[in-house]
Amino acid sequence: MSFKKDFPIFKNNPDLVFFDSTSTTQKPEKVIDGVKKYLENDYSNIHRWLYDIAINSEKLYKKSKQIVAKHIWADDIKEIIYTYNSTYASNLLTSSLKKSNFLKVWDKILVSIVEHHANLVPWLILKEEIWVDVEFIWVDSDYNLDLADFDEKYDDRVKVIALTHVSNVTWQVFDLAEIGRRKREDTLFVVDASQSVPHMKVDVKKLNCDALFFTWHKVMALSGIWVLWWKKDLLNELTPSFSWGWAISEVTCSKYTSAWLPDKFEPGTPNVVWAVSLLKAFEYIEDIGWFEKIEEIEEELIEYFLERLKDYENIEIIWSHKKKNRVWVFSIVLNNYHSNDVAEVLAENGIAVRAGKHCAHPLFAKSWYPNSIRVSLYLYNTKKDIDKFFDVIDKLKK
């Protein structure tokens, strides 16, 4: 079953094969129409306003947080913080830890070697600023987290474990529930769920994590909205690293007082348009059969792509070769071709892919591969799209 008909961009670009959904996803008609309807009927600022369209906007903003909390099994919508992008979300988290004196000199932060820069660079900034250590956990031969290496490095100095749920290069789904079982009470467990939330249900309770962040433009909402979830107890303890607007409850000539949750971590004017797009994206996922339907399509396309790949000796799929415990994205190398050149040829034939090191430079530095092509599918892709990809590869070989 194809859902391509639900996405206007394919009606307007009938020859487009979009294989760059890990970077961002296309938007279904429900999201586009939902945003348009909101802008035409109820657009307003929220908080403090008492007129009708402002009240309607406030309700939609709250409803979007309710559906997020429902999806990740959060206890309270006050734990849901909206931010502007991944850089903002992760830096808000790390800078607030710094301002709250949660971390001290020579405390240690554990990350994995496959981390996206969004869950690495903010910790490296803290390393520069307050002299904490950042140490890397390795992966095993199947590209799962090396638990023996984790146990060895998880000493008394570790105060933060910050791990991706799904690598944006190897595509392996990490068993973070096992990390959650092993973590101590004095350790903060942070999860980057940017590549898992688009593909599967994510339960913060089963992961036993303390904070989790992800983006919604990868799940068919508009660009520019990220979700940062923190346990309420932690949010109450931490001091925001910056503040203004609705995040302030009172200001005098000598001091200010932060607002209550979650507002103290959402300074400035909230982008209700983003929130509405997020709400409509989740409603669309519910309409098509929730994440079970996405996983059903995913399993079929993974199997088909890997089966087609067997006919090409000059194509090497790097890292995860397995059908199970992965998502429907493939990092591949064509022998004797630079990934940028291959991506350019594919683009000339209407196929959008990503080429390069995919914001995972430490992983590539430890591998034999200078770069790769990333082929990332989503629910609007079909076997016909995959066939077209390999048809272009055939032309390239000739």
N, C-alpha and C positions, 0 to 999 in steps of 0.2 A: 504493500500500500504506500502510495506517495502522497505527501502533504504539500508538494510543490505548488499546487493550485492556490494554496492559502497565502502565498507570498507574492505580492504585486511586482517585486523586482524581476521575477522570472517571466512574468507576462510582458514586461517592458523590455526585457533583454532575453529573448527566447533561446539564444545560443550560449548563454552564460552557464558555466559549470563552476559553482562556488565551492572550492575546497580550502577555504581559509577561515572556517568557523571557529577554530581555536582562538584566532585573533579577535574576531567579532562575528556575531550571527546576523543573518537577515531578519527582517521584521515582518510578522504576519499581519494580515489585513486587520485582525482584531485589535492589535496594538496601535496601528496607524489610525484606524477609525476611532478608537477609544480616546487617543490623545486629541484628535481633531474635535471630537464631540465635547471634550472637557474645555478646550480653548474657546470653543464657540458658545458654551453655555454657562460655565462655572468658574472660569479662571479668576483667581484672586490670590492675594497674600493670605497667610494663615497666622494663627496665634493673636489673641487680643481683639480681633475684628468681630463685630456682632451682626453684620448684614448677611443676607441669605446666601449669596454665592461664596462668601468667606466661610460660612458654616459648612456648606456643601464641600468646599475644598478641604477643610479640616477633616471631615468624615472620610473622604477619599484617601487622604494622607494616612490616617489611622488605619483604614481598611487595608492599605498596602502593607503596613507593618504587621497586621494580623495574619495575612497570608504568608508572609516571610516566616514569622514565628511558628506558624503551623507546619511549614515545610521542614524547618530544621529542629523542631521539637523544643523550642525555647519556652521557658516558663512564663515570660512576661514580655509584652511588646516594649516595655521600658528598657529592655536589654538590647533592643535593635537600634543601632546608630546608622544614619545615612551619611555617607561621605561622597566626595566628588570623583575620586578615582583610586586605583590601588596604591599609588604613591602616597596620596593623602591618608588613606586608611592605615597603612602600615606605619607611616611616620607619626600619625596621631597616636597610635598605640605606643610606639617606642619613646616618643618625646614625653608622653604623659607618664610613662614608667620612670623616666629620668627626673622629671619635675617632682614626682612623688617620692623620690629617693628609694624606689624599689630595688634598684641595682646599685652596687658599690664597686669600687676598684677591685679588679681581679675576679669578680664574679664571672661565671662562664655561661655562654649561650650555645646550645647545640642546634645545628641546622644540618640538612642533608646535602650531599654533593650535587644533587639534581635540582636544587632550589632555583626558581625564577628570581631574577634580580629584585623583584618587588618584595620578596621575603628574605632578602639577603643584604642588600645595600643599606637599609635603615639600621640593621644591627651592626654593620661595619661602621656606620656613622657614629653609633654609640661607642664602638671600640676606640675611635679617634677621640671622642669627647670626654669619656669618663673612664677609659682604660679597662673596659671589660674584655674578656677573651671570647672569640668566636671560633668554635671547633666544628669540624665536619664529620658527619656520620657517613660511612660508605654504604654502597649497595652490594648485594651478593651477585652470583652469576646469573640469577633470574631477574635482576634489577629490582628486587624487593629490598627494603631496609635491612641492613646487616645487623641483626639484633645482638649478636655477640659483640660487635664493635660498639653498638649503643651501650650495652651493659658496662663495657670497659671504660667508656668515656663519661658515663653518667655518675660522676662522683659528687661529693658534698659541695663542690664549688658551683655546680650547675643550678642556676636560678630560673632559666627559661629554656624550654624546648620549642623550637619553631620549625614546623614541617609542612611541606605540601602534602595534600591528600592524593593528588594525581600529578605526576610529572608532565610538564608540557613538552617534553622531548621523548622520554622512554615510554610514556603512556601507561606505565604500571600503576595499579591502584595499591597504595600502601596500606598495610594493616595497622592503621593508627589506633584502633581499639586496643591492640596489644600494648602500644606505647602508653595509652591511657591507663591500662591496668598496672603498668610498671612505674608510673610516675609517683613521686613523693608529694606529700601535702605542701611542702615548702617550695614546690616548683610550679611555675606558670607554663601551661601547655597551650601554644598558639598554633592554629591550623589555617593554612592557606587553601581554601576550598574552591578556588577560581576555576579549576578544571574538573572538579567532581560534581558540583551543583548542576551544571548543564546536563549531566548524564544520568544522575542517580539521586535517590533519596539520601539525605545527610542528616544524621541524628547526633546532636551535640552531647546528649546524655550517654549514648553508646560509645562515643569517642572519649568521653570523660575529659573534654578539653575545657579551658578557661576562657578562651577567646577564639573567634573564627571570623575570617573575612572572605568576601567573594564579590565578583562583579556581575552586573545584570545585563550589560550589553552583550555578554556571551550567552545569555539565556533569553534573547529576543526582545529585551527592553531597549530603551534608548541609551546611547553612549553618555557617560558622565555620571553614573550612579553606582556606588559601591555600598555594600552592607558590611558593617562591622558589628559583630555580636560579642558582648562581654557578659560574664556572670554579674548579676546585680550587685552582689557583695563586693566584687572587685571594682565595679563602677563607682560605688559609694566611697570606696577608699581612695581612689585615684583623683588627682587634681588635673584638670585639662591643661594642656600646654599652651593654649591660646583661647581667647574668649572675646565675644562681643555680641551685640544684638540680643536675641531671645535667650542666649545662654547666660545672661546676667539677670539677677533678680533685683539688685539694688546697687546704686553707685553713689558714693559721696566724694567730697573733694580729696579724701585721703585713702579710700579703699573701695573695693567692689566685692559683691557677694555673688557666687555662682548660683545658677538656677537649679532646679530639681532635675531628676532623670526623666527622659534621656536628653533633655534640652541643653544641659550644661556641656554636652559633647557635640552639639549641632549649632555652632555659632553662625550668625548671618541669616539671610533669607533662605528658607528651605525651598528647594526646587520641586514644587508639587507636580510639575509636568513629568519629571523623571519618575516620581513615585506612582503616578497614574499609569505610565507605560509599564512599570514593573508589575503593578497589579494586573493589568490586562494580559501581560505575558504569562503570568501564573495562571490566570483564568483560562487562557488558551491551552496550556498544558493540561489543566483539569479537563477541559472539553474533549481533548483527543484521547484521554485515557490515562492521564497522569504519567509518571516516569516509567511505569511498567511498559507502556507503549513505546516510549523512546528506547528502552533497553531491548525490546523485541526487534525493532528496526535495526538497532545498532548491531546486535548479534548476527543478523543475516548479512549485513553489509561488510562486517569484519571478515566473515567466512568467505564471502565472494571475492573481496579484494585480495586476500591471502592466497586464494585458489588461483586467481589470475596471475599473481606474482610468480608462481612456480614456473611459468613458461619463460621467464626472463633471467638468464644467467648473469647478465650485465647489471642487474639491479640488486642492490644489497639493502635489505631492511635492517636498520641498525637498532640496537637495544631490544625492545620487546618483540619477540617473534610469535608469541603464543596467542591463541584465540581467547583464552579466558583471563580473567583478572586484569583486564585492560579496557581502554576506551577506543573508539573508532577513529584513531588518528595514527598516522604512520610517518616516521622519519626515515627517509630513504636516500641512498647515494647511487648515482649512476656512474659506473666505472669510466674513467677518462673524461668525465664531463664535470665542469664546475656547476654547483647548484644554481647560481645566479643565471647562467646561460640556459640551463634547462627550464628554469622558471620563466625566463623571457620567451622561450619557444612556446611553452604552454600558454602563456598570456596571449601570444599572437593567435592562438587557436581558441581563445575564449575560456581558458581554464585558469582560475585564480588559485595559486598556491603561495606559500611562504618559503623563502630561502634564507639561509644564514645560520646563526648560532642560537637563535630563538631565546635571547635573554637568559641563557644558561651557560655563560662562558666558563665557569669552573669545571663543569662536566665535560665540555668539549676539550678543555685543556688537558684533562686526564685521559682522553680517548685518542684513538688513531685518526679520528675524523675532523677535518678542518671546518666542515659545515655540512648542512643537509637540506634536502627539500622536505617540507612538512605538508602532508596531504591530510587535511582534517575535514571529516564529513559530519553531517548533521541530519535531522529527520527529513529535510527537504531534498536530500540527495537520493539517487537511484542507481541501480545496476547499469543503466544506460550511461549515466555520468562516468562511472568507473570504466566502462568500455571505451568511451571517448578518450579518457586519459591514456589508456594503453594504446589506442590507435595513434595518438600523437607520439608516444614513446617509440612505436614502430617506425614512424617516419623519421624520427631522430636517429635511430640506428642505421637507417638506410642512407 
